[in-house]
C-alpha cells in the first residue's frame, strides 16, 4: 500500500493549495483563467498527464474557473502521487496564466 503524507507538511510545500473542505484527507486548489478556452486548455493538459501517470484529479469547471481536489483513494489520503500531480498542476496553471 502507498504511504500517506503528513497533510500539514504537504501544504507547507504547496502554498497555492489548501486542505479540502470536510473530513476528507485531500488537498484542493481553486483556479481562474482568462476565459473558458484557457480553462479547458489547462484541463486538457492536466488530463493528458493524468492518463500518462494513471492518477486522476477530482475536478469541476464553470466557465473560467476550475476546482481541483487531489487524494489517493486506495491509500486513504494524500500521497507522493498527489504531491507530484499538484506540482504538475501548479506548473500548468502558471503556463496558462491562471490566478
Biopython code that builds the backbone (N, CA, C, O; Angstrom):
import numpy as np
from Bio.PDB.StructureBuilder import StructureBuilder

atoms = [
    (1, "UNK", "N", (0.848, -1.182, 0.000)),
    (1, "UNK", "CA", (0.000, 0.000, 0.000)),
    (1, "UNK", "C", (0.897, 1.250, 0.000)),
    (1, "UNK", "O", (1.960, 1.265, 0.620)),
    (2, "UNK", "N", (0.455, 2.269, -0.690)),
    (2, "UNK", "CA", (1.160, 3.534, -0.759)),
    (2, "UNK", "C", (1.025, 4.278, 0.562)),
    (2, "UNK", "O", (-0.051, 4.308, 1.159)),
    (3, "UNK", "N", (2.120, 4.876, 1.012)),
    (3, "UNK", "CA", (2.113, 5.588, 2.293)),
    (3, "UNK", "C", (1.542, 6.993, 2.132)),
    (3, "UNK", "O", (1.884, 7.707, 1.190)),
    (4, "UNK", "N", (0.668, 7.385, 3.063)),
    (4, "UNK", "CA", (0.126, 8.738, 3.051)),
    (4, "UNK", "C", (1.133, 9.696, 3.671)),
    (4, "UNK", "O", (1.970, 9.303, 4.484)),
    (5, "UNK", "N", (1.037, 10.959, 3.272)),
    (5, "UNK", "CA", (1.940, 12.001, 3.744)),
    (5, "UNK", "C", (1.247, 12.871, 4.785)),
    (5, "UNK", "O", (0.019, 12.933, 4.839)),
    (6, "UNK", "N", (2.038, 13.533, 5.598)),
    (6, "UNK", "CA", (1.516, 14.483, 6.569)),
    (6, "UNK", "C", (0.929, 15.678, 5.815)),
    (6, "UNK", "O", (1.638, 16.356, 5.071)),
    (7, "UNK", "N", (-0.342, 15.927, 6.006)),
    (7, "UNK", "CA", (-1.046, 16.973, 5.265)),
    (7, "UNK", "C", (-0.458, 18.361, 5.524)),
    (7, "UNK", "O", (-0.345, 19.160, 4.595)),
    (8, "UNK", "N", (-0.090, 18.655, 6.747)),
    (8, "UNK", "CA", (0.496, 19.966, 7.065)),
    (8, "UNK", "C", (1.808, 20.166, 6.320)),
    (8, "UNK", "O", (2.073, 21.260, 5.821)),
    (9, "UNK", "N", (2.623, 19.135, 6.239)),
    (9, "UNK", "CA", (3.899, 19.229, 5.520)),
    (9, "UNK", "C", (3.660, 19.425, 4.020)),
    (9, "UNK", "O", (4.351, 20.213, 3.374)),
    (10, "UNK", "N", (2.692, 18.715, 3.481)),
    (10, "UNK", "CA", (2.362, 18.853, 2.058)),
    (10, "UNK", "C", (1.935, 20.286, 1.767)),
    (10, "UNK", "O", (2.382, 20.884, 0.788)),
    (11, "UNK", "N", (1.079, 20.832, 2.609)),
    (11, "UNK", "CA", (0.568, 22.188, 2.373)),
    (11, "UNK", "C", (1.656, 23.248, 2.555)),
    (11, "UNK", "O", (1.596, 24.296, 1.911)),
    (12, "UNK", "N", (2.626, 23.006, 3.398)),
    (12, "UNK", "CA", (3.767, 23.931, 3.506)),
    (12, "UNK", "C", (4.554, 23.944, 2.198)),
    (12, "UNK", "O", (5.107, 24.972, 1.805)),
    (13, "UNK", "N", (4.597, 22.805, 1.537)),
    (13, "UNK", "CA", (5.321, 22.654, 0.271)),
    (13, "UNK", "C", (4.538, 23.209, -0.924)),
    (13, "UNK", "O", (5.119, 23.503, -1.968)),
    (14, "UNK", "N", (3.220, 23.349, -0.763)),
    (14, "UNK", "CA", (2.333, 23.769, -1.857)),
    (14, "UNK", "C", (1.491, 24.968, -1.405)),
    (14, "UNK", "O", (0.333, 24.786, -1.027)),
    (15, "UNK", "N", (2.036, 26.174, -1.432)),
    (15, "UNK", "CA", (1.329, 27.331, -0.868)),
    (15, "UNK", "C", (0.019, 27.694, -1.571)),
    (15, "UNK", "O", (-0.829, 28.347, -0.964)),
    (16, "UNK", "N", (-0.172, 27.297, -2.814)),
    (16, "UNK", "CA", (-1.411, 27.627, -3.526)),
    (16, "UNK", "C", (-2.554, 26.660, -3.188)),
    (16, "UNK", "O", (-3.694, 26.876, -3.599)),
    (17, "UNK", "N", (-2.248, 25.611, -2.452)),
    (17, "UNK", "CA", (-3.232, 24.582, -2.128)),
    (17, "UNK", "C", (-3.723, 24.746, -0.694)),
    (17, "UNK", "O", (-3.097, 25.425, 0.120)),
    (18, "UNK", "N", (-4.861, 24.108, -0.401)),
    (18, "UNK", "CA", (-5.455, 24.141, 0.933)),
    (18, "UNK", "C", (-5.988, 22.745, 1.265)),
    (18, "UNK", "O", (-6.131, 21.894, 0.387)),
    (19, "UNK", "N", (-6.275, 22.530, 2.542)),
    (19, "UNK", "CA", (-6.931, 21.294, 2.922)),
    (19, "UNK", "C", (-8.337, 21.310, 2.343)),
    (19, "UNK", "O", (-9.030, 22.326, 2.403)),
    (20, "UNK", "N", (-8.750, 20.195, 1.792)),
    (20, "UNK", "CA", (-10.095, 20.094, 1.223)),
    (20, "UNK", "C", (-11.133, 20.275, 2.329)),
    (20, "UNK", "O", (-10.893, 19.927, 3.485)),
    (21, "UNK", "N", (-12.284, 20.820, 1.958)),
    (21, "UNK", "CA", (-13.382, 21.012, 2.906)),
    (21, "UNK", "C", (-13.842, 19.669, 3.467)),
    (21, "UNK", "O", (-13.736, 18.637, 2.804)),
    (22, "UNK", "N", (-14.342, 19.697, 4.670)),
    (22, "UNK", "CA", (-14.864, 18.488, 5.301)),
    (22, "UNK", "C", (-13.763, 17.645, 5.911)),
    (22, "UNK", "O", (-12.666, 18.130, 6.191)),
    (23, "UNK", "N", (-14.070, 16.387, 6.111)),
    (23, "UNK", "CA", (-13.157, 15.471, 6.787)),
    (23, "UNK", "C", (-12.270, 14.685, 5.824)),
    (23, "UNK", "O", (-11.476, 13.849, 6.257)),
    (24, "UNK", "N", (-12.396, 14.942, 4.539)),
    (24, "UNK", "CA", (-11.607, 14.173, 3.569)),
    (24, "UNK", "C", (-10.125, 14.476, 3.693)),
    (24, "UNK", "O", (-9.744, 15.640, 3.814)),
    (25, "UNK", "N", (-9.289, 13.464, 3.665)),
    (25, "UNK", "CA", (-7.846, 13.688, 3.656)),
    (25, "UNK", "C", (-7.408, 13.992, 2.218)),
    (25, "UNK", "O", (-6.961, 13.108, 1.486)),
    (26, "UNK", "N", (-7.547, 15.260, 1.840)),
    (26, "UNK", "CA", (-7.299, 15.664, 0.455)),
    (26, "UNK", "C", (-6.849, 17.115, 0.417)),
    (26, "UNK", "O", (-7.050, 17.862, 1.375)),
    (27, "UNK", "N", (-6.238, 17.512, -0.700)),
    (27, "UNK", "CA", (-5.844, 18.897, -0.914)),
    (27, "UNK", "C", (-6.649, 19.459, -2.085)),
    (27, "UNK", "O", (-7.065, 18.720, -2.977)),
    (28, "UNK", "N", (-6.861, 20.766, -2.069)),
    (28, "UNK", "CA", (-7.696, 21.398, -3.089)),
    (28, "UNK", "C", (-7.066, 22.711, -3.540)),
    (28, "UNK", "O", (-6.299, 23.343, -2.814)),
    (29, "UNK", "N", (-7.416, 23.095, -4.759)),
    (29, "UNK", "CA", (-6.967, 24.379, -5.294)),
    (29, "UNK", "C", (-8.060, 24.934, -6.197)),
    (29, "UNK", "O", (-8.699, 24.193, -6.944)),
    (30, "UNK", "N", (-8.266, 26.248, -6.121)),
    (30, "UNK", "CA", (-9.192, 26.961, -6.999)),
    (30, "UNK", "C", (-8.364, 27.775, -7.979)),
    (30, "UNK", "O", (-7.407, 28.445, -7.591)),
    (31, "UNK", "N", (-8.739, 27.715, -9.256)),
    (31, "UNK", "CA", (-8.011, 28.434, -10.292)),
    (31, "UNK", "C", (-8.986, 29.245, -11.130)),
    (31, "UNK", "O", (-10.126, 28.835, -11.350)),
    (32, "UNK", "N", (-8.526, 30.402, -11.595)),
    (32, "UNK", "CA", (-9.318, 31.227, -12.510)),
    (32, "UNK", "C", (-8.438, 31.546, -13.712)),
    (32, "UNK", "O", (-7.250, 31.839, -13.571)),
    (33, "UNK", "N", (-9.034, 31.485, -14.881)),
    (33, "UNK", "CA", (-8.337, 31.715, -16.143)),
    (33, "UNK", "C", (-8.976, 32.886, -16.877)),
    (33, "UNK", "O", (-10.012, 33.398, -16.453)),
    (34, "UNK", "N", (-8.374, 33.300, -17.953)),
    (34, "UNK", "CA", (-8.881, 34.436, -18.723)),
    (34, "UNK", "C", (-10.287, 34.172, -19.263)),
    (34, "UNK", "O", (-11.118, 35.079, -19.309)),
    (35, "UNK", "N", (-10.548, 32.943, -19.668)),
    (35, "UNK", "CA", (-11.844, 32.592, -20.252)),
    (35, "UNK", "C", (-12.006, 31.073, -20.257)),
    (35, "UNK", "O", (-11.135, 30.343, -19.784)),
    (36, "UNK", "N", (-13.128, 30.610, -20.798)),
    (36, "UNK", "CA", (-13.419, 29.182, -20.840)),
    (36, "UNK", "C", (-12.369, 28.424, -21.645)),
    (36, "UNK", "O", (-11.946, 27.341, -21.242)),
    (37, "UNK", "N", (-11.945, 28.979, -22.775)),
    (37, "UNK", "CA", (-10.970, 28.312, -23.631)),
    (37, "UNK", "C", (-9.662, 28.064, -22.872)),
    (37, "UNK", "O", (-9.087, 26.981, -22.980)),
    (38, "UNK", "N", (-9.193, 29.033, -22.124)),
    (38, "UNK", "CA", (-7.962, 28.880, -21.352)),
    (38, "UNK", "C", (-8.143, 27.825, -20.252)),
    (38, "UNK", "O", (-7.249, 27.014, -20.014)),
    (39, "UNK", "N", (-9.294, 27.840, -19.589)),
    (39, "UNK", "CA", (-9.568, 26.860, -18.540)),
    (39, "UNK", "C", (-9.612, 25.448, -19.123)),
    (39, "UNK", "O", (-9.053, 24.513, -18.549)),
    (40, "UNK", "N", (-10.271, 25.306, -20.250)),
    (40, "UNK", "CA", (-10.405, 23.984, -20.870)),
    (40, "UNK", "C", (-9.057, 23.495, -21.402)),
    (40, "UNK", "O", (-8.756, 22.304, -21.331)),
    (41, "UNK", "N", (-8.256, 24.401, -21.928)),
    (41, "UNK", "CA", (-6.922, 24.039, -22.385)),
    (41, "UNK", "C", (-6.066, 23.525, -21.231)),
    (41, "UNK", "O", (-5.356, 22.530, -21.374)),
    (42, "UNK", "N", (-6.136, 24.199, -20.098)),
    (42, "UNK", "CA", (-5.436, 23.756, -18.893)),
    (42, "UNK", "C", (-5.909, 22.360, -18.495)),
    (42, "UNK", "O", (-5.090, 21.484, -18.214)),
    (43, "UNK", "N", (-7.218, 22.149, -18.469)),
    (43, "UNK", "CA", (-7.761, 20.852, -18.082)),
    (43, "UNK", "C", (-7.309, 19.759, -19.045)),
    (43, "UNK", "O", (-7.029, 18.637, -18.623)),
    (44, "UNK", "N", (-7.238, 20.076, -20.315)),
    (44, "UNK", "CA", (-6.789, 19.097, -21.304)),
    (44, "UNK", "C", (-5.336, 18.709, -21.036)),
    (44, "UNK", "O", (-4.987, 17.529, -21.070)),
    (45, "UNK", "N", (-4.499, 19.698, -20.773)),
    (45, "UNK", "CA", (-3.088, 19.417, -20.489)),
    (45, "UNK", "C", (-2.953, 18.525, -19.260)),
    (45, "UNK", "O", (-2.191, 17.558, -19.268)),
    (46, "UNK", "N", (-3.693, 18.850, -18.208)),
    (46, "UNK", "CA", (-3.636, 18.047, -16.986)),
    (46, "UNK", "C", (-4.204, 16.649, -17.237)),
    (46, "UNK", "O", (-3.655, 15.665, -16.740)),
    (47, "UNK", "N", (-5.288, 16.549, -17.997)),
    (47, "UNK", "CA", (-5.904, 15.244, -18.275)),
    (47, "UNK", "C", (-4.937, 14.325, -19.026)),
    (47, "UNK", "O", (-4.860, 13.134, -18.726)),
    (48, "UNK", "N", (-4.213, 14.859, -19.980)),
    (48, "UNK", "CA", (-3.244, 14.043, -20.717)),
    (48, "UNK", "C", (-2.146, 13.531, -19.785)),
    (48, "UNK", "O", (-1.739, 12.372, -19.872)),
    (49, "UNK", "N", (-1.675, 14.395, -18.902)),
    (49, "UNK", "CA", (-0.652, 13.983, -17.936)),
    (49, "UNK", "C", (-1.228, 12.953, -16.960)),
    (49, "UNK", "O", (-0.576, 11.957, -16.648)),
    (50, "UNK", "N", (-2.439, 13.196, -16.486)),
    (50, "UNK", "CA", (-3.075, 12.283, -15.533)),
    (50, "UNK", "C", (-3.208, 10.881, -16.124)),
    (50, "UNK", "O", (-2.956, 9.893, -15.434)),
    (51, "UNK", "N", (-3.598, 10.788, -17.382)),
    (51, "UNK", "CA", (-3.697, 9.480, -18.022)),
    (51, "UNK", "C", (-2.325, 8.819, -18.126)),
    (51, "UNK", "O", (-2.188, 7.613, -17.919)),
    (52, "UNK", "N", (-1.324, 9.615, -18.445)),
    (52, "UNK", "CA", (0.041, 9.088, -18.588)),
    (52, "UNK", "C", (0.547, 8.481, -17.269)),
    (52, "UNK", "O", (1.170, 7.420, -17.270)),
    (53, "UNK", "N", (0.275, 9.161, -16.144)),
    (53, "UNK", "CA", (0.766, 8.683, -14.842)),
    (53, "UNK", "C", (-0.286, 7.856, -14.094)),
    (53, "UNK", "O", (-0.032, 7.392, -12.982)),
    (54, "UNK", "N", (-1.457, 7.674, -14.695)),
    (54, "UNK", "CA", (-2.554, 6.897, -14.110)),
    (54, "UNK", "C", (-2.925, 7.380, -12.707)),
    (54, "UNK", "O", (-3.051, 6.596, -11.766)),
    (55, "UNK", "N", (-3.094, 8.703, -12.604)),
    (55, "UNK", "CA", (-3.519, 9.307, -11.342)),
    (55, "UNK", "C", (-4.359, 10.533, -11.698)),
    (55, "UNK", "O", (-3.843, 11.506, -12.248)),
    (56, "UNK", "N", (-5.641, 10.481, -11.385)),
    (56, "UNK", "CA", (-6.596, 11.455, -11.913)),
    (56, "UNK", "C", (-7.186, 12.345, -10.819)),
    (56, "UNK", "O", (-7.561, 11.862, -9.750)),
    (57, "UNK", "N", (-7.263, 13.639, -11.093)),
    (57, "UNK", "CA", (-7.860, 14.556, -10.113)),
    (57, "UNK", "C", (-9.382, 14.457, -10.108)),
    (57, "UNK", "O", (-9.996, 13.999, -11.071)),
    (58, "UNK", "N", (-9.964, 14.893, -9.015)),
    (58, "UNK", "CA", (-11.398, 15.180, -8.985)),
    (58, "UNK", "C", (-11.474, 16.668, -9.280)),
    (58, "UNK", "O", (-10.769, 17.461, -8.655)),
    (59, "UNK", "N", (-12.326, 17.058, -10.231)),
    (59, "UNK", "CA", (-12.371, 18.479, -10.563)),
    (59, "UNK", "C", (-13.694, 18.862, -11.178)),
    (59, "UNK", "O", (-14.490, 18.021, -11.595)),
    (60, "UNK", "N", (-13.900, 20.173, -11.219)),
    (60, "UNK", "CA", (-15.088, 20.715, -11.882)),
    (60, "UNK", "C", (-14.691, 22.013, -12.569)),
    (60, "UNK", "O", (-13.710, 22.660, -12.206)),
    (61, "UNK", "N", (-15.481, 22.371, -13.569)),
    (61, "UNK", "CA", (-15.216, 23.571, -14.362)),
    (61, "UNK", "C", (-16.521, 24.313, -14.591)),
    (61, "UNK", "O", (-17.515, 23.734, -15.030)),
    (62, "UNK", "N", (-16.503, 25.609, -14.287)),
    (62, "UNK", "CA", (-17.600, 26.505, -14.645)),
    (62, "UNK", "C", (-16.967, 27.720, -15.297)),
    (62, "UNK", "O", (-16.243, 28.477, -14.650)),
    (63, "UNK", "N", (-17.242, 27.901, -16.574)),
    (63, "UNK", "CA", (-16.694, 28.953, -17.412)),
    (63, "UNK", "C", (-15.181, 29.056, -17.263)),
    (63, "UNK", "O", (-14.469, 28.199, -17.788)),
    (64, "UNK", "N", (-14.660, 30.061, -16.574)),
    (64, "UNK", "CA", (-13.201, 30.256, -16.483)),
    (64, "UNK", "C", (-12.621, 29.721, -15.175)),
    (64, "UNK", "O", (-11.434, 29.908, -14.908)),
    (65, "UNK", "N", (-13.437, 29.063, -14.361)),
    (65, "UNK", "CA", (-12.978, 28.583, -13.057)),
    (65, "UNK", "C", (-12.825, 27.058, -13.061)),
    (65, "UNK", "O", (-13.640, 26.335, -13.634)),
    (66, "UNK", "N", (-11.766, 26.597, -12.411)),
    (66, "UNK", "CA", (-11.535, 25.159, -12.251)),
    (66, "UNK", "C", (-11.249, 24.896, -10.777)),
    (66, "UNK", "O", (-10.391, 25.542, -10.175)),
    (67, "UNK", "N", (-11.968, 23.951, -10.209)),
    (67, "UNK", "CA", (-11.751, 23.495, -8.840)),
    (67, "UNK", "C", (-11.117, 22.113, -8.915)),
    (67, "UNK", "O", (-11.625, 21.233, -9.610)),
    (68, "UNK", "N", (-10.006, 21.918, -8.202)),
    (68, "UNK", "CA", (-9.268, 20.651, -8.256)),
    (68, "UNK", "C", (-9.143, 20.081, -6.852)),
    (68, "UNK", "O", (-8.879, 20.815, -5.900)),
    (69, "UNK", "N", (-9.329, 18.779, -6.725)),
    (69, "UNK", "CA", (-9.139, 18.066, -5.470)),
    (69, "UNK", "C", (-8.257, 16.859, -5.755)),
    (69, "UNK", "O", (-8.488, 16.130, -6.720)),
    (70, "UNK", "N", (-7.247, 16.647, -4.915)),
    (70, "UNK", "CA", (-6.342, 15.514, -5.058)),
    (70, "UNK", "C", (-6.316, 14.678, -3.793)),
    (70, "UNK", "O", (-6.189, 15.206, -2.688)),
    (71, "UNK", "N", (-6.436, 13.375, -3.961)),
    (71, "UNK", "CA", (-6.282, 12.391, -2.899)),
    (71, "UNK", "C", (-6.015, 11.058, -3.572)),
    (71, "UNK", "O", (-6.369, 10.864, -4.736)),
    (72, "UNK", "N", (-5.403, 10.152, -2.861)),
    (72, "UNK", "CA", (-5.186, 8.802, -3.388)),
    (72, "UNK", "C", (-6.180, 7.893, -2.684)),
    (72, "UNK", "O", (-5.987, 7.530, -1.524)),
    (73, "UNK", "N", (-7.241, 7.528, -3.387)),
    (73, "UNK", "CA", (-8.357, 6.802, -2.782)),
    (73, "UNK", "C", (-7.926, 5.487, -2.139)),
    (73, "UNK", "O", (-8.330, 5.191, -1.014)),
    (74, "UNK", "N", (-7.114, 4.697, -2.837)),
    (74, "UNK", "CA", (-6.768, 3.384, -2.290)),
    (74, "UNK", "C", (-5.807, 3.468, -1.107)),
    (74, "UNK", "O", (-5.633, 2.486, -0.386)),
    (75, "UNK", "N", (-5.180, 4.630, -0.898)),
    (75, "UNK", "CA", (-4.308, 4.825, 0.265)),
    (75, "UNK", "C", (-5.034, 5.540, 1.402)),
    (75, "UNK", "O", (-4.564, 5.542, 2.539)),
    (76, "UNK", "N", (-6.172, 6.141, 1.093)),
    (76, "UNK", "CA", (-6.948, 6.836, 2.121)),
    (76, "UNK", "C", (-6.370, 8.169, 2.540)),
    (76, "UNK", "O", (-6.535, 8.590, 3.685)),
    (77, "UNK", "N", (-5.689, 8.839, 1.615)),
    (77, "UNK", "CA", (-5.132, 10.151, 1.944)),
    (77, "UNK", "C", (-4.233, 10.684, 0.845)),
    (77, "UNK", "O", (-4.251, 10.192, -0.284)),
    (78, "UNK", "N", (-3.458, 11.683, 1.180)),
    (78, "UNK", "CA", (-2.565, 12.341, 0.230)),
    (78, "UNK", "C", (-1.232, 11.588, 0.217)),
    (78, "UNK", "O", (-0.649, 11.315, 1.266)),
    (79, "UNK", "N", (-0.765, 11.260, -0.982)),
    (79, "UNK", "CA", (0.485, 10.521, -1.155)),
    (79, "UNK", "C", (1.434, 11.309, -2.060)),
    (79, "UNK", "O", (1.115, 12.402, -2.527)),
    (80, "UNK", "N", (2.588, 10.730, -2.288)),
    (80, "UNK", "CA", (3.564, 11.343, -3.190)),
    (80, "UNK", "C", (2.977, 11.523, -4.590)),
    (80, "UNK", "O", (3.362, 12.449, -5.303)),
    (81, "UNK", "N", (2.067, 10.667, -4.983)),
    (81, "UNK", "CA", (1.420, 10.802, -6.304)),
    (81, "UNK", "C", (0.622, 12.103, -6.375)),
    (81, "UNK", "O", (0.608, 12.769, -7.410)),
    (82, "UNK", "N", (-0.035, 12.461, -5.285)),
    (82, "UNK", "CA", (-0.794, 13.717, -5.243)),
    (82, "UNK", "C", (0.149, 14.912, -5.244)),
    (82, "UNK", "O", (-0.107, 15.916, -5.908)),
    (83, "UNK", "N", (1.225, 14.799, -4.507)),
    (83, "UNK", "CA", (2.216, 15.872, -4.469)),
    (83, "UNK", "C", (2.791, 16.113, -5.864)),
    (83, "UNK", "O", (2.915, 17.259, -6.297)),
    (84, "UNK", "N", (3.140, 15.040, -6.565)),
    (84, "UNK", "CA", (3.649, 15.165, -7.939)),
    (84, "UNK", "C", (2.605, 15.790, -8.861)),
    (84, "UNK", "O", (2.928, 16.650, -9.679)),
    (85, "UNK", "N", (1.344, 15.352, -8.724)),
    (85, "UNK", "CA", (0.277, 15.895, -9.571)),
    (85, "UNK", "C", (0.044, 17.372, -9.250)),
    (85, "UNK", "O", (-0.162, 18.174, -10.160)),
    (86, "UNK", "N", (0.072, 17.734, -7.989)),
    (86, "UNK", "CA", (-0.122, 19.133, -7.602)),
    (86, "UNK", "C", (0.980, 20.005, -8.196)),
    (86, "UNK", "O", (0.714, 21.113, -8.662)),
    (87, "UNK", "N", (2.196, 19.516, -8.180)),
    (87, "UNK", "CA", (3.302, 20.284, -8.773)),
    (87, "UNK", "C", (3.123, 20.434, -10.278)),
    (87, "UNK", "O", (3.404, 21.496, -10.834)),
    (88, "UNK", "N", (2.659, 19.380, -10.940)),
    (88, "UNK", "CA", (2.384, 19.478, -12.379)),
    (88, "UNK", "C", (1.265, 20.489, -12.626)),
    (88, "UNK", "O", (1.362, 21.310, -13.537)),
    (89, "UNK", "N", (0.210, 20.431, -11.822)),
    (89, "UNK", "CA", (-0.910, 21.364, -11.957)),
    (89, "UNK", "C", (-0.438, 22.798, -11.736)),
    (89, "UNK", "O", (-0.839, 23.702, -12.469)),
    (90, "UNK", "N", (0.400, 23.010, -10.744)),
    (90, "UNK", "CA", (0.926, 24.356, -10.495)),
    (90, "UNK", "C", (1.693, 24.878, -11.708)),
    (90, "UNK", "O", (1.527, 26.036, -12.091)),
    (91, "UNK", "N", (2.528, 24.037, -12.314)),
    (91, "UNK", "CA", (3.301, 24.448, -13.494)),
    (91, "UNK", "C", (2.378, 24.720, -14.678)),
    (91, "UNK", "O", (2.568, 25.700, -15.398)),
    (92, "UNK", "N", (1.386, 23.866, -14.883)),
    (92, "UNK", "CA", (0.444, 24.055, -15.984)),
    (92, "UNK", "C", (-0.388, 25.322, -15.778)),
    (92, "UNK", "O", (-0.672, 26.049, -16.730)),
    (93, "UNK", "N", (-0.773, 25.576, -14.532)),
    (93, "UNK", "CA", (-1.550, 26.783, -14.210)),
    (93, "UNK", "C", (-0.711, 28.038, -14.468)),
    (93, "UNK", "O", (-1.213, 29.018, -15.021)),
    (94, "UNK", "N", (0.547, 28.010, -14.075)),
    (94, "UNK", "CA", (1.428, 29.161, -14.306)),
    (94, "UNK", "C", (1.620, 29.399, -15.800)),
    (94, "UNK", "O", (1.625, 30.544, -16.252)),
    (95, "UNK", "N", (1.778, 28.328, -16.562)),
    (95, "UNK", "CA", (1.951, 28.449, -18.018)),
    (95, "UNK", "C", (0.703, 29.008, -18.682)),
    (95, "UNK", "O", (0.787, 29.676, -19.713)),
    (96, "UNK", "N", (-0.470, 28.731, -18.083)),
    (96, "UNK", "CA", (-1.742, 29.213, -18.633)),
    (96, "UNK", "C", (-2.161, 30.549, -18.032)),
    (96, "UNK", "O", (-3.261, 31.034, -18.300)),
    (97, "UNK", "N", (-1.296, 31.140, -17.229)),
    (97, "UNK", "CA", (-1.557, 32.442, -16.620)),
    (97, "UNK", "C", (-2.779, 32.434, -15.696)),
    (97, "UNK", "O", (-3.553, 33.391, -15.671)),
    (98, "UNK", "N", (-2.943, 31.348, -14.938)),
    (98, "UNK", "CA", (-4.068, 31.256, -14.013)),
    (98, "UNK", "C", (-3.855, 32.157, -12.816)),
    (98, "UNK", "O", (-2.728, 32.498, -12.456)),
    (99, "UNK", "N", (-4.975, 32.536, -12.208)),
    (99, "UNK", "CA", (-4.928, 33.318, -10.963)),
    (99, "UNK", "C", (-5.468, 32.463, -9.842)),
    (99, "UNK", "O", (-5.526, 32.911, -8.697)),
]
sb = StructureBuilder()
sb.init_structure("model")
sb.init_model(0)
sb.init_chain("A")
sb.init_seg("    ")
for serial, (resi, resn, name, xyz) in enumerate(atoms, 1):
    if name == "N":
        sb.init_residue(resn, " ", resi, " ")
    sb.init_atom(name, np.array(xyz, "f"), 0.0, 1.0, " ", f" {name:<3s}", serial, name[0])
structure = sb.get_structure()
